[in-house]
């Protein structure tokens, strides 16, 4: 089963893991890292591939625990999963820490 999960990582776009050795990524151990990269930098094909292996409800449950997430990715996962933005940790953390340069 481990080889099947490693093959899944190999099917994602190569630009997602530009700073990481794909061979050292373990699906079970680095699941949150992989999901965050796909949400922030992935293509629509990467998203469809991810949804084939993990239900959207599980992806949203993992994403709710992220400390930070790009606003575009937060809006996407919130809309797709029908979960209000306020329930995501990255939204409440961002609201409590004002930034001087918010672009």
C-alpha positions as CSV (number, residue, x, y, z in Angstrom):
1,X,0.0,0.0,0.0
2,X,2.9,2.4,0.7
3,X,4.0,2.2,-3.0
4,X,0.5,3.1,-4.1
5,X,0.6,6.2,-1.9
6,X,4.1,7.1,-3.1
7,X,2.9,6.8,-6.7
8,X,0.1,9.4,-5.9
9,X,2.7,11.9,-4.8
10,X,4.6,11.4,-8.1
11,X,1.4,12.3,-10.1
12,X,1.1,15.8,-8.7
13,X,2.6,18.7,-10.5
14,X,6.4,19.0,-10.1
15,X,6.3,22.6,-9.1
16,X,4.4,21.8,-5.8
17,X,7.5,20.3,-4.2
18,X,10.3,22.4,-5.6
19,X,12.1,22.5,-2.3
20,X,11.4,19.0,-1.2
21,X,12.7,15.6,-2.3
22,X,9.6,13.7,-3.5
23,X,11.1,10.4,-2.6
24,X,11.3,11.3,1.0
25,X,7.7,12.4,1.3
26,X,5.6,10.0,3.2
27,X,1.8,10.3,2.5
28,X,0.8,9.3,6.1
29,X,3.3,11.5,7.8
30,X,3.3,14.6,5.5
31,X,-0.4,14.6,4.5
32,X,-1.1,18.1,5.9
33,X,2.0,19.5,4.1
34,X,0.9,17.9,0.8
35,X,-2.7,19.2,1.1
36,X,-1.5,22.7,1.9
37,X,0.8,22.8,-1.1
38,X,-2.0,21.7,-3.4
39,X,-4.4,24.2,-2.0
40,X,-1.9,27.1,-2.3
41,X,0.1,26.2,-5.4
42,X,-1.7,23.4,-7.1
43,X,-3.6,23.3,-10.4
44,X,-7.1,22.1,-10.8
45,X,-5.8,18.8,-12.0
46,X,-3.9,18.4,-8.7
47,X,-7.1,19.2,-6.8
48,X,-9.0,16.5,-8.7
49,X,-6.3,14.0,-8.1
50,X,-6.3,14.8,-4.4
51,X,-10.1,14.4,-4.2
52,X,-9.9,11.0,-5.8
53,X,-7.9,9.7,-2.7
54,X,-9.2,11.9,0.1
55,X,-12.8,13.1,0.6
56,X,-13.4,16.8,0.7
57,X,-14.6,16.6,4.3
58,X,-11.3,15.1,5.4
59,X,-9.3,17.7,3.4
60,X,-11.3,20.5,5.1
61,X,-10.8,19.0,8.5
62,X,-7.1,19.0,8.0
63,X,-7.2,22.5,6.5
64,X,-9.1,23.8,9.5
65,X,-6.0,23.3,11.6
66,X,-3.5,25.3,9.4
67,X,-2.1,28.3,11.1
68,X,-1.8,30.2,7.8
69,X,-3.3,29.8,4.4
70,X,-3.4,32.1,1.5
71,X,-6.8,34.0,1.3
72,X,-7.5,32.5,-2.1
73,X,-7.0,29.0,-0.9
74,X,-9.1,29.6,2.2
75,X,-11.9,31.0,0.1
76,X,-11.7,27.9,-2.2
77,X,-11.7,25.3,0.6
78,X,-14.4,27.1,2.5
79,X,-16.7,27.3,-0.5
80,X,-16.1,23.7,-1.7
81,X,-16.6,22.2,1.8
82,X,-19.5,24.5,2.8
83,X,-17.7,25.4,6.0
84,X,-17.7,29.1,7.1
85,X,-14.3,30.8,7.1
86,X,-14.6,31.6,10.7
87,X,-14.2,27.9,11.6
88,X,-10.7,27.8,10.1
89,X,-7.8,28.5,12.4
90,X,-5.9,30.5,9.8
91,X,-8.8,32.9,9.5
92,X,-9.1,33.6,13.3
93,X,-5.3,33.8,13.7
94,X,-5.0,36.3,10.8
95,X,-7.8,38.4,12.3
96,X,-6.1,38.6,15.7
97,X,-2.7,39.7,14.3
98,X,-2.9,42.9,12.3
99,X,-0.3,43.4,9.6
100,X,1.2,46.7,8.5
101,X,1.6,45.7,4.9
102,X,-1.4,43.6,3.8
103,X,-1.2,43.2,0.0
